[in-house]
Amino acid sequence: MARAAELREKIAGHNHDYYVLDRPTISDAEYDALFRELSSLEAEYPSLVTPDSPTQRVGGAPQSEFAPVHHAVRMLSIRTETDTTPAGAVEFDARIRRDLGLAPDAPPVQYMAELKFDGLAINLRYEQGRLTIAATRGDGEVGEDVTRNILTIRAIPHTLKTKRPPEILDVRGEVYMTRADFAALNARQRDAGLRLYINPRNTAAGAVRQLDPAMTAARPLTFFAYGIGEVRGFDLPPTHGELLDTLARFGLPVDDHRRVVRGADALVAFYEHVTAIRDELPFDIDGVVYKVDSLALQRELGFVTREPRWAVAHKFPAEEQATRLLDIAVQVGRTGAITPIARLDPVFVGGVTVTNATLHNEDEVRRKDVRIGDTVVVRRAGDVIPEVVRVLVDRRPSDAREFVMPTRCPECGSAVLRLPDEAIARCTGGLVCPAQRKQALRHFASRHAMDIEGLGEKLIDQLVDTGRVKTPADLYALRAGELAELERMADKSAQNVVAAIDQSRQTTLARFIYALGIRHVGEATARDLAAHFGALDPILTASEEALLEVRDVGPVLAESIRDFLAEPHNRGVIGALRKAGVRFPEGPPQRAANGPLIGKTFVLTGTLPKLSRDEAKALLEAAGATVAGGVSKKTDYVVAGADAGGKLAKAQSLGIAILDEAQMRALVEPPASSPS
């Protein structure tokens, strides 16, 4: 299903931003909503579950600068309770009682209630009582070796305080920074004329993942333990509370706000108590955590893929503050999305001083009736991109001004376009816009576009960051010598990349069109454009009416193509690519669509016995068929091979005809008619 794939891609990107880059780009609430939607889809359609789905993994991949560490016991995240009122605690208790099969009159369940720290999760591995390796959570299975940095944190003991240490003990916990230490650090930054840090969480995470341990040592970090991973040579106590007490006796810092409580009412009381004292704590938290206290019951309850059934994170509601909106600017994203950004009178909310907040899109600005000069309510819930929630209209000044979306991109001057079916306005200068440069180059070099082997994400990042490449045409002027000067580029690798770039000069018109990255133009549309017009120049000069004559091109797509090609910057890059020697066969239009499968829509799924997916697709399209990516009521046939998944199941539920490879070939190549 296309929506599941889209959700997986979005969540993976946000995981990378949060866990790898330590720069979250959406709020926790928005992330949780995406995750719940994907979980619901996969629960309803189990065939959609993939091994790399975010529901099967935690966080992001480790950075290459650090050695990988395989966790003996996976570092799991815990479920987030959706209800941020005290009722969330009641729901958790009810769920635990149901899962345990307890009768209504059974005694209350005993829990360990703890604070939810806002820091970086770490695994400390002690062997025979000595700290041997420290690793980040990473993707839950493989983290980053940050031992040298962790050894600089004074709160973490290098040796356990016990005469009979376990053979192996993995201690899980959180590295964090107190508010006072964070304020002092920022004061030193300000005095030195350096940039200020955003918040304690990101600063602590960044410090742990410094390549230079001296930099970590200069940051005031501390640590709380809250659990364990692999254990050998050690008899576990019967409860989680006693386990934490044992860790404390071993000399590990364990927060003393934890409480052993019984039943839902006690969980609610703990939640309300922590809510009341939250601002008095010396460190940031964004909620509380409830865990079934009995380790035996924890084992009985078990896990749901990536989450223990016996624990939940109960977050606090988002924090809100009122402030004055000074101006509305726009920000250009990597896909060209134009996002209105509120410039605010500085306001302290959610643990940081906020000066900017997202307004999402033009429709949201209009719906909330946000005007420049208004007093607005800003919400922040553990994220670094707060949002404007509402306007206090009764405080609106007489000179408040409405926001006007710019018609030109502030980054490159290209036209700003908003298609009728989209909420987001976008810059049309995809090939030249600095904000979109890396994304455009990655697409241009991808396998189904110009297929430049070796020109991967990290190399593109270096080429753009060093100013060597600004448009795809600049790639064809690169020399092996200058590539060899880049990080991790040996002479042979540089020569191979240059050879691959040179080889890409000979391509097809369809690949070239697809490589341009025109919004909504996928591989199939690129092939249809190439076949319909036969050459590039007729496409460049085609009107929207002419584009509408192309198979499956509707008004929205025609407008997108026309606006992209009408942009002078993009035309300039296309001309530069031709001048650089990029060539493709051109010929007469192939508009006569008279194959045996004209008007029929096919979907391919599974592995066919003789044909690859691309070969089968080409065969069907040559016969006039449309090959779609997903099954719908408009699908005429599904061609199913071995290991067919959710598409096959959906086709069966809709009563769509199912074909094997031989039956498909029979439709593509019907037998000659018998003589009469």
N, C-alpha and C positions, 0 to 999 in steps of 0.2 A: 504494500500500500504506500502510495506516494507520501501521505501525511506522516507515516511512521519513519520513513527515510529522512524526511525533512526535520522531524523532531530529533532524530538521532544526530543529524549533522549539527543542528543548533546547540544541543546539549553538549556534544563533544567540544564544540568551539568554546562554549562558556566554561566547561571544565578546564580547558587549556588556559583560558584567561585567568581563572581563579586559582587552580592548583599549581600550574607551571609558571605562569607569568606573574602571579600574585597581583593581578590587576583586574578584579571583577568588573564586568561591564553591564550587568543587570542586577536587580535586587534579589534577595533570597526568595521573596514571595513569588516573583516572576519565574525564577528558576524552578521552584517547587511546583508551580502550575504546569510548566512544560514537562517536568518529570512525571507528574501524576497522569497527564494526558497520555504520554507514551506508555506508562505502566498499564493504564486501562486498555489501550489498544492491544497491547501484547497479551493481556489477560483474556480479552475477547477473541483475539486471533493468534493463538500460540505459534502458528507457522511464521508469524512476523518476527519472532525472536531470533536475533543473530548473535553469534559469540561475542561480537565487538559492541553490542548494544550497551549504552550507558547504564541500563538496568542490570547488566551482568558484571559491570566493572565499577570502580570507584576512582574519581579524580582523573588525573592526566598523566601522560608518560613522563619519565624522568628526563632531565636535561642531559645532553651528551657530555657536558663538562664534568659530570660526576659519575663515578663508577656505579653500575647497577647493583642493587641488593635484592635478592629474592627472599621475600618474607616466608618463613616456615609455616606460619599461620596467617592467612589473609587479614589485612587491616581493613575491616568493614566500616562503612558509615552506618548511621542508625536512622531510622525513619523519622520524619518530621511530622508532628501532629498538626493537622490542618487548622484546627480551632485554636486561635491564640487567646481565648478567654479561659477562665478557670474550668469551664466545662470540658476542655481538652483532656484534663487529668482524669475526669470521670469516664470519658470515652475510652481512654487507655486501660483503666482498671476493668471496665466492662469487657473489653476485648480479651484481656488476659484471662479473666474468669471463664469466658466462653471457650477459649482455646484449651484451657485446662479441664473443661467439663465440670466446673464446680456448680453445685446446687445453690439456689438463692440464699439458703440459710447456712451455707458453709462459712467457716471463719474467714476474716479478711486476709488478703494476700499481703505478705511483707515485702516492702520495696526498699531499695537504697535510692535516695533522692540526692542529686548533686547539682552543682552549677554547670552551665554550658559555657566553657571558656571560649574566647574569641582569639585563637592563636593558630599555631601550626602543629599538626599532629606528627608525633615522632615515635619511633620504636627504638628502645635502648636494649641491646642484647648483652646480658651479663653471662660470662662463662666462668664457672668456679668462683663467682663473686666479683669478677673484674669486668669493667665495661670494655668490650672488644669492638663493637661496631654500633653506630647510630645511623638510622635511615629515615628518610621522609616516607610518607604513605605512598606517594606516587600513584600508580593505578590500582593500588590495593594488593597486588601480587608482587610488583617490582617497584622499589623506591630508589632514592638516590643516597649514596654513601656520603654523609655529612659529619662523619666521626670527628674529624679534626676541629670542625667548628663547634660541635656540641661539647667537646672537652673544655672549651673556654667558658662554659656557663657554670658559674660557681654553685648554683643550686643543685646541680646534678652530681651525685657522688661517683668517683671513679671506681671505688670499691664498696661493696655492700657491707653494712655493719652487722655481721653475723659470723660466728665461728663455724657454722655448718651451712655454707651457701649452697643453693641449688646447682646442679651440674650445668643446667641451662635455664635462664629466666629472661624472657622478653617482656620488658615493661613498656606499656603504651601510655602516652600522656601528651601534654600540650606545652609547647614553648610559647611564652607570651612576654609582654612588656607592661609594666604598671603605668598608670596614667601619669604619676609624678615623674617617673623616669622618662617617659615620652615627652612630657612638657620640658624637662631639663635638656633633653637631647635637641629638641627644636629650638630652644633658647640659644644653645651653642651654635646651631646651624645659622640662626638669624644673626648672631654676633659676628660670625665668620663670613657673612654675606653669601651663604649657600642656600640652596632650595630647601624648603620646609617639607617634612614628611607628612603623609596624608593622615594616617591613623596608626595606633599601636599594633594592630594585627598585621597589616601589610609591612610595617617596618620590621617587626619580629621575623616574619617569614622571609623577607629579603635578606636580613642579617644571617639567618641560618644557612641560606643558599649562596653566600658570598664565596667566591673562589679563593679569597685570601682570608685565612682564619684570623689574622690580626684585625681585619675589619669587623669580624663578628665579635671579637673580644672587646672592641671599642663600644659596642652597643650594650646597654644594660638589660640583658635577657634573664628570664627565670623560667621555672618549670613546675608543673603539677602532674603527678601520676594519677591515672584513673582506671587502669586495667592491665591485662597481661595478654601475651601471645603464646608462643611455645614455652612449655615448662618440662624440664626433665630433672629427675632426682629430687623431687620436692612434693610432699603431700599437700594438696590444696585443702584449705579449710572449707567448712560446709557452706559459707555464705560470702557474698561479694563484699559486704561490710567488713567481715573479718579479714578478707584478702587485702583490702585497702589498709587496715590496721597493721597487717604484716609488712606491707611495703613501707609504711611509715617507720616501723621498727627497724627495717633494713637501712634507714637513713634517706629514703626517697621523699621528696616533698609531696604531701597529700593535703588537699584543701580541707580545712576543718569546718566548713559550712555544711558538709554532708550530714545527712540525717537518715536513720533507719525509721521508716514509718509503716503504718499498717492501714490498708484500705484507701478508698477514693477520697474520703473526707480529709485524711491526713495529707494526701498528695496535693489537694486543693489548698490546704493550709500552708504547705511548704511553698507552693507557687506564689501565693499572696504575700507570704513573709519575704521571699526573695525580691518580689516586685517592689515592696516597700523599702528595702535596704539597698536596692540596686545602685543608686547614685552614691551611696556611702562606701561602696566597695573600692579598693585601691586599684582594681583592674576591670577591664571591659568584659561583660558577658552579654549574650543575646538570647538567653533563656535558661531553662533547667533541663535536667535529664533524669528520667525515671528508669530504674532497672529492677527486675525481679531479683530479690536478694538471694534466694536459694540457688546455688550453683546446680543442684540436681534438677530443680524446676527449669532452670535455663537450658540444660541439656534436653529436657523433655520437650520444651517449646521449640527449640531448634531455630532454623533460619529460613528466610524466604529470599533465595538467590543472593542478594547483596546485603541483606539487613537481618539482624537478629529479631525474632518475634518478641523477645523478652525485654526490649528496651525501646525508648522513644525520646526524641528531643522535643520539648514543649517550649516553643519560642515565645518571646514577648511580642505584643503588637508593635507595629512600626511607630517610631517616635515622630512627632510633628511639632513644628514651630512656625510662627508667622514672621514674615519679613517683607521688605519692599522690593518689587521687581524693577530694576533699574533700566534694563534693556532686553531685547530678544535678538540674539545673533543666530547664525546657522552653522552647523558643523557638517562636513562632508565625510561620509563613511567610506570604507574600502570598496563597497559595491556601488558607490555613487549616491547613496541615500542621503538626502538633505534633511537634517534633523534640527528643528528649532531648539535653541538652548537659552534658558532664562539666566540672565546675569543679575545676581542678587546682592542686596546689602548683606554683608557677612553675618551669618547666624549660626549659633552652636546647636547642633542637633545630631542625635545618634552618636555622640562621642567625638565629632569632628566639627571644625568650622567650615560651613558650606557657603560657597560663592556662586556655584553654578548648579542648575537642575535641568533635567530633560523635560521637554514638552511633547516628545514623541513624534508628532506630525501636525500638519496644518489643521486637519479636522479636529484634533484634540484641543488645539488652541481656540478654535471657534466654539467647540462644544462647551468648554469650560469658561468661555468668554474672558480669556486672559488678555489684559491690555498692559502696555508699558506704563509704569507708574503705579499699578495696583499694589495693594498689600495682599500677599498670597500665603497659603499654608504649604509648607514644604515637609515632605515625609522622607525619612531615611530609616532603613531597617537592616543594618549591618553591611550595606553596600557602599560603594564610593560614587555612585551616580544617583543622587536623590531625584525625586520628582515633585513637580508642582501638583498638589492634590486638588485645591480649589481656590477660588478668589473670595476675599472678604469684600463683597460688593458695597457694603455700607461705608467702607473706608475709601472708596474710589475717588481720586481727585478729579477736578473738573477738566484738567489738561491731559488725562489718560489717553494714550494713542493706541489704535489697533495695529496689529502686526501685519506686515505685507511680505509675502513670500518673494524672495528675489527671483528674477527671471534669468539671471546669469550666475554661474558657479563662482563663489568667492575665491576658489583655488586656481581655476584655469580660465575663467571667462566664458566657458561653453554654455550653451542654452540649458536651462533647467526645464525638465519635462515631467509632467504627471499624467500617467496613462489613466483612462477612464475607470479601469477596474482595480486601481491601486490607491492606497491611502498615502503612500510615500512618493514624494517628488524626488527626481534623480537628475544628477548631472549627466549630460549626454556626451561629455568628452572622455569617454572610457579609455582611449588610447593615449591621451596626453595629460589627463588630470593627475596631479601629484598624489592626491589622496587615494586614487584608484590604481596607481602605477604597478604596484607589486601584484595585485590581483589580476590585472590585465595581462601581465607578462606570464604569470603562472598558467593562465588559461591558454594563451598563445602557444606556449611550449608543450602543452599537454598532449597525451598520446593520440587522441582523436582529432587534434587540431594540427599543428605543424610537427608534432612528434619529435621534439628535440631531446634526445636521450642525454641524461647527465645534467640538464639544466633544471635542477630541483629548487625547492623552496629556499634553502639556506643560501645557495649560490645567487639566486635572484635577489634575496635580501641584501647581500653584500654588494652586488652590482648597482642596486638602486641607492643604498646608503652611501656608497662612495661616489655617487654621481656619474658613474661610467655609462649607465643606461637610463634613458628617460622615456623612450618609446620602443616598441618592438623593432623598429627599423634600425635602432642603434646596435642591436645584437649582431647584425651582419658586418659591423665594422670592428668587432672584437678580435684581438690577436692572442695567441697562446701565451705570449710573454707576459702580457698584463694580467691575464687570468691566473697565471702561476704565482703572481705576487699576492693573491688573496689567501686568506686563512684556509687551511686544509685543502689546498689545491696544489698537487704535485705537477711536474711538467707533463707527465703522461696523461693525467686527468684533464689538464688544460687543453692538450692537443686533441683529446677525444671529444671534448665539448665543442671546440671550434670545428672539428670535422662534422659533428652532428648538425651544427648550425648551417654549415655549408651544404650538407646533404638536403636540408629542409628547403633549400631554394627551389628544388623541383618538387612540386606538390600537385594537388588537384584544386580546381576552382571551389568545389564543395568544402574541402578542408580549409582553404584560405578564408572563405566567407565565415565559416564556423569560428576560426581562430580570431577573427576581429572582435568577438565578444559582444555582438549586438544583443541587447536584452530581448529575451524570449526566442532567439534564434538558436535552436538546437541543431543536432546533426541532421535530422530528417528534413527540417526546413531549409538548411543550407544546401542539401542535395536537391531539394525541389527547386530552389532558386537557380542553382547551377543548371539543372536540366531545362528549366523553363526559358531562361534567357540565353544560355549557351556561353556567354562571355561576361566579363566583369563590367565593361563600360555601360552596357544597357541597364545593368542593375543600378549603377551609380546615378544614372539619369532617369530612372523609372519614377513615374508619379505614383501616388497612393492607389489610384485607379488601376494602373498597370500591375502593381504588386498584388492587388486583390484578385487578379486572374490566376495567381499561382495556387496550386493545390494546398488546401488547409490554411491559407493565409487569410485571416479575418481583419476587420478594421483596426483592432488594437495592435496586432502584430505589424500590419502595414504602416501604421503611424510610427511605431518604434523603429522600424527599418529606415523609413524616410527621414526621421529626425536625426538618427545617428549619422546617416550618410550625407545629410545636408550640413552637418557641422564642419566648418572649414578646417578645424584642427585635425579631425579624423580623416578628412580627404587628403590633408597634407601627409599624414603618416602612411596612408595607402599608396600615395605617389612615391614616398621615400622607399617603401618596401619594394615597389616595382623597380625603382632606380637601383636598389641594392641587388637586383638580380633574381628576385622571387618570381618564378614562372609557373604557369599551369596550362594544360591543354585547353584551348577554347574552340568552339565549333558552333554549328547552327543550333537553334533552339530545338528541344525535344518535347514539344507540347502535345504531340499526338498520343493521348493516353488511351490505348486500346487493348491493354492486357486482359487476360481472362479474369483477373481479380479486382478490376476497377470498382471502387466504392466499398470494398470489403475491408474490415479492420481485424487484424490478427494480434495476438499476444503470445510471446514465446516464454516458456518456463521450463526449468530443468535442463539436463544435459542430453542432447540428441546423439544418436549412435554414430552418425557419419559427418554431420555438418556442425561447424561451430555456430555460436549465436550470431556472429556477424555475417557468416555465409548464408545462413537461413534467412536473415533479415534482408540481405541483398537480393536473394532469390525471389522473395515475396514482393519486394518493392519493384523489381524488374517486371513483375507480372501485374503491376498496377495497384497492389494492396498497400494499405497503411499499416505500419507496425507500431503499436502503442506500448507504453511501458506498464500500464496497469489495466486490470479487468474492470469493465463497467457494463451497463446495460447496452451500450453502443457496440460492444465487442461482438464480432460475428463468429470467430473461431479462436480457440486456445490450442497452441501446439505444445504438447507436453512430452518431456523426455524423462530420463531417470532423475530421481530426487526432486521431483516437482513439489513445490511447497504451497504457500497460501494462495497463489494465483489460481492454481488448479482447484483448490477447495472452493474458492469464491465462484469460479466458473461453473462448477457443479451445482452450487446453491442457486445460481441464476439460470440454470438450464441451458448454458451456452455449449455449442458443439465442441467436443474435445477430439483433437487429431493427433496421430503419431507422425513421425517424420515421413513415412511412406505415403500416408494419406495426404499430407501436405503437398508432397511432390506430385501426387496424382492431380491435385487441383491446379498446381502451377503449370504442369505439363500434361494436359488432358490427352487421352489417347485419340488417335486419328479416327474420324468417322468411318463406319463400315460402308463399303460400296452398296448402293441400292440395287 
